[in-house]
Each structure stands twice: as structure tokens, then as C-alpha cells.
């Protein structure tokens, strides 16, 4: 029996000010891999584990919070 193919959820870049991420999203970058890149800034990697579980993108101001 074949399994249905997994669908990838597209996340609009720069659409929210706060994103909850998990350890499986590490290393953390903004924009994240599932985000549309055509209307965003250059990819930047953000430290989050050593910064108390939170980080803010210097380009767009998106705030990332580690939830686990």
C-alpha cells in the first residue's frame, strides 16, 4: 500500500513578527527554508540556543522563540 506524499507547507516570508520554532528547525535561518524567498532579504543564520531560546532577525525584525 502506498503512502500519500507529504505536502510542504509554504510559509510567507516576513508575514509575521513572531515565529515558534523547535530544535528540529536548527540551525535557524531567516527566512526559514519553507518561506518564499523572492520577496525577502538575504538568508542570515540566527543564534537561538545560546541566547536564552530567543533571537531576532536583524533584517526584518522577526522574533523567533524556541518552544522545546
Chimera marker file (.cmm) of the C-alpha trace (Angstrom):
<marker_set name="trace">
<marker id="1" x="0.000" y="0.000" z="0.000" r="1" g="1" b="0" radius="0.5"/>
<marker id="2" x="1.489" y="3.344" z="-0.981" r="1" g="1" b="0" radius="0.5"/>
<marker id="3" x="1.612" y="6.256" z="1.406" r="1" g="1" b="0" radius="0.5"/>
<marker id="4" x="0.378" y="9.723" z="0.401" r="1" g="1" b="0" radius="0.5"/>
<marker id="5" x="3.170" y="12.114" z="-0.427" r="1" g="1" b="0" radius="0.5"/>
<marker id="6" x="3.946" y="14.677" z="2.238" r="1" g="1" b="0" radius="0.5"/>
<marker id="7" x="2.927" y="18.193" z="1.370" r="1" g="1" b="0" radius="0.5"/>
<marker id="8" x="5.273" y="21.013" z="2.254" r="1" g="1" b="0" radius="0.5"/>
<marker id="9" x="3.556" y="23.962" z="3.839" r="1" g="1" b="0" radius="0.5"/>
<marker id="10" x="4.736" y="27.227" z="2.346" r="1" g="1" b="0" radius="0.5"/>
<marker id="11" x="5.244" y="29.990" z="4.892" r="1" g="1" b="0" radius="0.5"/>
<marker id="12" x="5.099" y="33.574" z="3.647" r="1" g="1" b="0" radius="0.5"/>
<marker id="13" x="8.360" y="35.371" z="4.417" r="1" g="1" b="0" radius="0.5"/>
<marker id="14" x="8.191" y="38.465" z="6.606" r="1" g="1" b="0" radius="0.5"/>
<marker id="15" x="4.465" y="37.895" z="7.197" r="1" g="1" b="0" radius="0.5"/>
<marker id="16" x="4.602" y="37.560" z="10.974" r="1" g="1" b="0" radius="0.5"/>
<marker id="17" x="6.555" y="39.215" z="13.750" r="1" g="1" b="0" radius="0.5"/>
<marker id="18" x="6.838" y="36.113" z="15.962" r="1" g="1" b="0" radius="0.5"/>
<marker id="19" x="7.589" y="32.520" z="14.999" r="1" g="1" b="0" radius="0.5"/>
<marker id="20" x="7.752" y="29.498" z="17.303" r="1" g="1" b="0" radius="0.5"/>
<marker id="21" x="10.467" y="27.057" z="16.263" r="1" g="1" b="0" radius="0.5"/>
<marker id="22" x="11.644" y="23.704" z="17.561" r="1" g="1" b="0" radius="0.5"/>
<marker id="23" x="15.059" y="22.067" z="17.782" r="1" g="1" b="0" radius="0.5"/>
<marker id="24" x="14.384" y="20.233" z="14.521" r="1" g="1" b="0" radius="0.5"/>
<marker id="25" x="14.361" y="23.674" z="12.800" r="1" g="1" b="0" radius="0.5"/>
<marker id="26" x="18.001" y="24.231" z="13.809" r="1" g="1" b="0" radius="0.5"/>
<marker id="27" x="20.225" y="25.661" z="12.515" r="1" g="1" b="0" radius="0.5"/>
<marker id="28" x="17.825" y="28.583" z="12.433" r="1" g="1" b="0" radius="0.5"/>
<marker id="29" x="17.872" y="30.918" z="9.472" r="1" g="1" b="0" radius="0.5"/>
<marker id="30" x="15.706" y="33.822" z="8.420" r="1" g="1" b="0" radius="0.5"/>
<marker id="31" x="13.993" y="33.382" z="6.088" r="1" g="1" b="0" radius="0.5"/>
<marker id="32" x="13.343" y="29.766" z="7.064" r="1" g="1" b="0" radius="0.5"/>
<marker id="33" x="13.544" y="27.003" z="4.403" r="1" g="1" b="0" radius="0.5"/>
<marker id="34" x="9.762" y="26.847" z="3.896" r="1" g="1" b="0" radius="0.5"/>
<marker id="35" x="9.434" y="30.588" z="3.315" r="1" g="1" b="0" radius="0.5"/>
<marker id="36" x="9.138" y="32.211" z="-0.084" r="1" g="1" b="0" radius="0.5"/>
<marker id="37" x="12.460" y="33.861" z="-0.866" r="1" g="1" b="0" radius="0.5"/>
<marker id="38" x="11.571" y="36.101" z="-3.785" r="1" g="1" b="0" radius="0.5"/>
<marker id="39" x="10.277" y="38.927" z="-1.590" r="1" g="1" b="0" radius="0.5"/>
<marker id="40" x="12.636" y="38.584" z="1.327" r="1" g="1" b="0" radius="0.5"/>
<marker id="41" x="16.078" y="39.633" z="2.480" r="1" g="1" b="0" radius="0.5"/>
<marker id="42" x="19.318" y="37.626" z="2.188" r="1" g="1" b="0" radius="0.5"/>
<marker id="43" x="19.452" y="34.492" z="4.340" r="1" g="1" b="0" radius="0.5"/>
<marker id="44" x="21.028" y="35.043" z="7.736" r="1" g="1" b="0" radius="0.5"/>
<marker id="45" x="21.670" y="32.375" z="10.391" r="1" g="1" b="0" radius="0.5"/>
<marker id="46" x="20.471" y="33.279" z="13.873" r="1" g="1" b="0" radius="0.5"/>
<marker id="47" x="21.846" y="32.063" z="17.203" r="1" g="1" b="0" radius="0.5"/>
<marker id="48" x="18.986" y="30.915" z="19.394" r="1" g="1" b="0" radius="0.5"/>
<marker id="49" x="20.093" y="28.111" z="21.745" r="1" g="1" b="0" radius="0.5"/>
<marker id="50" x="22.819" y="30.146" z="23.429" r="1" g="1" b="0" radius="0.5"/>
<marker id="51" x="20.694" y="33.299" z="23.560" r="1" g="1" b="0" radius="0.5"/>
<marker id="52" x="18.070" y="32.065" z="26.021" r="1" g="1" b="0" radius="0.5"/>
<marker id="53" x="15.855" y="30.432" z="23.397" r="1" g="1" b="0" radius="0.5"/>
<marker id="54" x="15.012" y="33.640" z="21.542" r="1" g="1" b="0" radius="0.5"/>
<marker id="55" x="16.503" y="35.509" z="18.611" r="1" g="1" b="0" radius="0.5"/>
<marker id="56" x="15.561" y="38.445" z="16.399" r="1" g="1" b="0" radius="0.5"/>
<marker id="57" x="16.409" y="38.859" z="12.728" r="1" g="1" b="0" radius="0.5"/>
<marker id="58" x="18.493" y="41.995" z="12.117" r="1" g="1" b="0" radius="0.5"/>
<marker id="59" x="16.962" y="42.466" z="8.645" r="1" g="1" b="0" radius="0.5"/>
<marker id="60" x="13.201" y="42.151" z="9.151" r="1" g="1" b="0" radius="0.5"/>
<marker id="61" x="12.812" y="42.135" z="12.941" r="1" g="1" b="0" radius="0.5"/>
<marker id="62" x="11.098" y="38.721" z="13.027" r="1" g="1" b="0" radius="0.5"/>
<marker id="63" x="11.296" y="37.287" z="16.529" r="1" g="1" b="0" radius="0.5"/>
<marker id="64" x="11.960" y="33.546" z="16.886" r="1" g="1" b="0" radius="0.5"/>
<marker id="65" x="11.193" y="31.637" z="20.078" r="1" g="1" b="0" radius="0.5"/>
<marker id="66" x="12.441" y="28.115" z="20.746" r="1" g="1" b="0" radius="0.5"/>
<marker id="67" x="9.442" y="26.158" z="22.023" r="1" g="1" b="0" radius="0.5"/>
<marker id="68" x="11.141" y="22.935" z="23.186" r="1" g="1" b="0" radius="0.5"/>
<link id1="1" id2="2" r="1" g="1" b="0" radius="0.2"/>
<link id1="2" id2="3" r="1" g="1" b="0" radius="0.2"/>
<link id1="3" id2="4" r="1" g="1" b="0" radius="0.2"/>
<link id1="4" id2="5" r="1" g="1" b="0" radius="0.2"/>
<link id1="5" id2="6" r="1" g="1" b="0" radius="0.2"/>
<link id1="6" id2="7" r="1" g="1" b="0" radius="0.2"/>
<link id1="7" id2="8" r="1" g="1" b="0" radius="0.2"/>
<link id1="8" id2="9" r="1" g="1" b="0" radius="0.2"/>
<link id1="9" id2="10" r="1" g="1" b="0" radius="0.2"/>
<link id1="10" id2="11" r="1" g="1" b="0" radius="0.2"/>
<link id1="11" id2="12" r="1" g="1" b="0" radius="0.2"/>
<link id1="12" id2="13" r="1" g="1" b="0" radius="0.2"/>
<link id1="13" id2="14" r="1" g="1" b="0" radius="0.2"/>
<link id1="14" id2="15" r="1" g="1" b="0" radius="0.2"/>
<link id1="15" id2="16" r="1" g="1" b="0" radius="0.2"/>
<link id1="16" id2="17" r="1" g="1" b="0" radius="0.2"/>
<link id1="17" id2="18" r="1" g="1" b="0" radius="0.2"/>
<link id1="18" id2="19" r="1" g="1" b="0" radius="0.2"/>
<link id1="19" id2="20" r="1" g="1" b="0" radius="0.2"/>
<link id1="20" id2="21" r="1" g="1" b="0" radius="0.2"/>
<link id1="21" id2="22" r="1" g="1" b="0" radius="0.2"/>
<link id1="22" id2="23" r="1" g="1" b="0" radius="0.2"/>
<link id1="23" id2="24" r="1" g="1" b="0" radius="0.2"/>
<link id1="24" id2="25" r="1" g="1" b="0" radius="0.2"/>
<link id1="25" id2="26" r="1" g="1" b="0" radius="0.2"/>
<link id1="26" id2="27" r="1" g="1" b="0" radius="0.2"/>
<link id1="27" id2="28" r="1" g="1" b="0" radius="0.2"/>
<link id1="28" id2="29" r="1" g="1" b="0" radius="0.2"/>
<link id1="29" id2="30" r="1" g="1" b="0" radius="0.2"/>
<link id1="30" id2="31" r="1" g="1" b="0" radius="0.2"/>
<link id1="31" id2="32" r="1" g="1" b="0" radius="0.2"/>
<link id1="32" id2="33" r="1" g="1" b="0" radius="0.2"/>
<link id1="33" id2="34" r="1" g="1" b="0" radius="0.2"/>
<link id1="34" id2="35" r="1" g="1" b="0" radius="0.2"/>
<link id1="35" id2="36" r="1" g="1" b="0" radius="0.2"/>
<link id1="36" id2="37" r="1" g="1" b="0" radius="0.2"/>
<link id1="37" id2="38" r="1" g="1" b="0" radius="0.2"/>
<link id1="38" id2="39" r="1" g="1" b="0" radius="0.2"/>
<link id1="39" id2="40" r="1" g="1" b="0" radius="0.2"/>
<link id1="40" id2="41" r="1" g="1" b="0" radius="0.2"/>
<link id1="41" id2="42" r="1" g="1" b="0" radius="0.2"/>
<link id1="42" id2="43" r="1" g="1" b="0" radius="0.2"/>
<link id1="43" id2="44" r="1" g="1" b="0" radius="0.2"/>
<link id1="44" id2="45" r="1" g="1" b="0" radius="0.2"/>
<link id1="45" id2="46" r="1" g="1" b="0" radius="0.2"/>
<link id1="46" id2="47" r="1" g="1" b="0" radius="0.2"/>
<link id1="47" id2="48" r="1" g="1" b="0" radius="0.2"/>
<link id1="48" id2="49" r="1" g="1" b="0" radius="0.2"/>
<link id1="49" id2="50" r="1" g="1" b="0" radius="0.2"/>
<link id1="50" id2="51" r="1" g="1" b="0" radius="0.2"/>
<link id1="51" id2="52" r="1" g="1" b="0" radius="0.2"/>
<link id1="52" id2="53" r="1" g="1" b="0" radius="0.2"/>
<link id1="53" id2="54" r="1" g="1" b="0" radius="0.2"/>
<link id1="54" id2="55" r="1" g="1" b="0" radius="0.2"/>
<link id1="55" id2="56" r="1" g="1" b="0" radius="0.2"/>
<link id1="56" id2="57" r="1" g="1" b="0" radius="0.2"/>
<link id1="57" id2="58" r="1" g="1" b="0" radius="0.2"/>
<link id1="58" id2="59" r="1" g="1" b="0" radius="0.2"/>
<link id1="59" id2="60" r="1" g="1" b="0" radius="0.2"/>
<link id1="60" id2="61" r="1" g="1" b="0" radius="0.2"/>
<link id1="61" id2="62" r="1" g="1" b="0" radius="0.2"/>
<link id1="62" id2="63" r="1" g="1" b="0" radius="0.2"/>
<link id1="63" id2="64" r="1" g="1" b="0" radius="0.2"/>
<link id1="64" id2="65" r="1" g="1" b="0" radius="0.2"/>
<link id1="65" id2="66" r="1" g="1" b="0" radius="0.2"/>
<link id1="66" id2="67" r="1" g="1" b="0" radius="0.2"/>
<link id1="67" id2="68" r="1" g="1" b="0" radius="0.2"/>
</marker_set>
